[in-house]
Amino acid sequence: MTENAYLTGAGAYLPGEAVGNDQMAARLGGVDDRGERLRRRVLASNGIAARHYALDAEGRTTELNEELAAKAIGAALADRDLDAADLDMLATATTQGDLLVPGFASMVHGRLGGGPMHLLSASGVCASSLAALDAAVAKVRLGDHERAAVVGSELASRWLRRSRLDGAEADAAFLRWMLSDGAGAVIVEPRPRPGRPSLRVDWVRHVSLAHEHPVCMRAGLGDGLEPRAGATWQDLDLEESVASGMMRLRQDTSALGRLAEAGLREFQRLTRAGLVDLDRLDHVLCHYSTHAFRDIVFKLLADAGADVRTEKWFSNLAEKGNTGAASIFIALEERWRSGAIEPGQTVLLAVPESGRFSFAFAHLTCVAPDETEPVMPARIEAAPAAPESLHGRLDEVWQDFERRLEQVPILRRLDEGTVTRHDYMRLLHNLRQQVADGARWITRAASNFSVENFTLRSSAIHHADEEHRDFMMLERDYVACGGDAEDIRSGEKNLGSEALSAYMFHTASRPDPVCLLGAMFIIEGLGNGKAAEWAVRFQEVLGLRDDQVSFLRYHGMADEDHYAKLQSLLASERVNREADAIVKTAKVVARLYALQLEELDNV
């Protein structure tokens, strides 16, 4: 039994010539006015300048997915000076193979050749490549296999052609400008390769949060985000499922902000468990579909106090495109081949997957050729965790709060697309009463801070000044949706709003109410992490104008600054002495805020 595993070779294959942004529409279609506007907007956000397709100029498929995979494996074997006959195991990952049956690994093996070998077909979306790597590393460590090849491969362009997408809804047409084709592969062995550096696999972690989130990226599903018996593509005749749009690949774009937040929380768990040392991390290769997503991650890391310098990050998204399960290996092959990864340096691979919210990470260490390596335990034991920071404890409160929000009836309807205009107006009507009280309890808190907490007092006064007119935006949105101004101004708080308001005024009346930072963590977190997302979703489902969702849109932007300032305050030594009270207040406010939203269905 061996207890180490190393990446000893890498290869990539990208079909055809690079296709620039100006050439995309000619290759894929979508050249009508509506499609052109969407194309420009999506490309401006994702930052992709070139990509590759296994399609010719007429939109005909030129290569199979199994061919892309076999060519990438061939490149990795050549990099290691091996042949397919030297492999004991082949682990493959792809979103969709060329055939429904048999499995993708069987088809790649048939294409690749070699001798008898252990096969694994990992299905999923982007994170499936690291799931395949995890399996291969485990078998090599156990001593069951001497050498394995792992490949991630995608041929997304077949889903993106004009015959499938012209006239498609936005959630399907969006992906036409996001996805492309390619394959990347690595070789796994129990010892470093002679003559050249290798990458020791320290650990691989893969986690699904599907129990907390609905389907986000999907195909073969009818209306809504949850499958129902009798309502999938296999339950219908093929012509009927095509005509209904089931065979289009779709993305719920409103959920992508939540994906970034959830991914950061999983990263923070790794650091708290001692598996990632930020000070010693030399390279971060993170798969993401858009540079906007990268910017969100950078900001969330900074807000959480994590100093991961941007120069440590590497992505070839702009030049190679978003190749799904292949992306992380294509990026690793380029970075490693360039010589940028030197012996002694560490590499973190990170892959968020939007399919139904899963995340995969791998930690690698570059070792010199023929270097005598210390034995790594087959299962890395987590280092004793340091006492949890205030940020970490508040993060746990936020996760519990998010789970509660997902069960709130109006928010479930919003996610499912069944929310009504009446629901939205009822939300505005009830929020107005609570928001009108907000500046008042903040001002009361400011008056109760002593000189010792002068910074908090100044911050509270400034915050109250910024937000004391926010309830007027709610009134304008309500009227723009057809409501009566006097009706919303004379409205009463629901039971949850009454409880929340009473608690906030009571807490603000205490001497030096530092604990209110816990309340602000929840309330500003809603604005920073949820408001803009809800605004977009209400507009998508109800067809609302910008002037009908101005309150949510404004707080989605303004609360980013407020949230950053709050994170700075939470990092101070004086504030951390009140950690227990801050966390307790955050828990109470989270419960009462969720109750306020739940009560919308009881008024």
ZIPE-V746943 format. One record per helix or strand. SS is the DSSP state (helix for helix, strand for strand). FROM is the first residue (numbers start at 1). LEN is the number of residues. If there is no record, write none. Layout:
<<SS/FROM/LEN> <SS/FROM/LEN>>
This chain:
<<strand/6/8> <strand/19/2> <helix/21/8> <helix/33/14> <strand/50/2> <strand/55/1> <strand/61/1> <helix/65/15> <helix/84/3> <strand/89/6> <helix/104/9> <strand/118/6> <helix/128/15> <strand/147/9> <helix/157/4> <helix/162/4> <helix/170/7> <strand/179/1> <strand/181/9> <strand/198/11> <strand/217/2> <strand/221/1> <strand/232/1> <helix/233/3> <helix/238/6> <strand/250/2> <helix/253/20> <strand/283/5> <helix/291/13> <helix/310/3> <strand/313/2> <helix/317/4> <strand/322/1> <helix/324/14> <strand/346/8> <strand/358/10> <helix/390/18> <helix/409/8> <helix/421/27> <helix/451/17> <helix/470/11> <helix/485/5> <helix/495/14> <helix/516/27> <helix/546/3> <helix/550/21> <helix/573/4> <helix/579/24>>
